[in-house]
Amino acid sequence: MREYEIIEGSKKAYTKEDLIQDLKELGVQKGDCLLVHASLSKLGWIIGREVSVVEALIETLGEEGTLVMPSFSGENSDPENWQAPPVPKEWIEKIRMHMPPFDPILTPTRQMGKIADLFRHYPGSQRSYHPQVSFIARGPEAKVLLENHALTPGFGKQSPLYRLYEKNAKVLLLGVGYGNCTCMHLGETWLENPKWVDTGASMMQDKKATWVSFREIDYNDEDFEEIGKDYEKEHHVQIGKVGQGEARLLEIQSITDFAYQWMRKNRK
């Protein structure tokens, strides 16, 4: 969405203080461990843009709270599997040979939005070491959540996602729907016979860029919106507005457990 469209569609210019008030009314509290998925353009025209959003989240949580966001870099994957868009077959080996190795500081996010990309650079933020599905966090729980992120499965038991589940963190969908609710991927890792694919990534090994091949679950978020819709029929979700964007606040254990059972029943 272009900026003039956001301005024309905004009821007012929103401040950081407006966002803090909205987050508190939604139920975000000091000391929370909060996994956030967000779309800046859906929140209305905000003075300070993504900086104001990140700082509103940090100030609402307080220094005793921990803020977490995904910082995925799906471009660092096997180009043979790329579909959106695919590349010519004759490019594949060249891409593998020249893909820059994952670097927690340098590697950009892909399709994560401006809020997560700004948070990646925010003072005090840390990033887990995973070439494709890393997470960023800031706060007292950050180190424990992010350390020793297993290569595969990237959303499995040795991942920030599972550690968030263990802590029953809160999930905030900020201007986005359940299709962005990453924690449901954790439920996919619990399925008895998930589909696996061969993939790879460029990583540093022995101080040298190396293409590392591995197998990963073929994660699928196509039914996440449907899962979320069914979840709300049975469970309470705190729904409100942050800026102009619709926001949902829920517990990670509850939605993940529900998604797992739903997928067991409904996926073939």
Beta strands, then each sheet from edge to edge (+ up, - down):
strand 1: 33-38
strand 2: 66-70
strand 3: 126-127
strand 4: 135-138
strand 5: 170-174
strand 6: 196-205
strand 7: 208-217
strand 8: 238-242
strand 9: 245-251
sheet 1: 3+ 4- 2+ 1+ 5+ 9- 8+
sheet 2: 6+ 7-
end
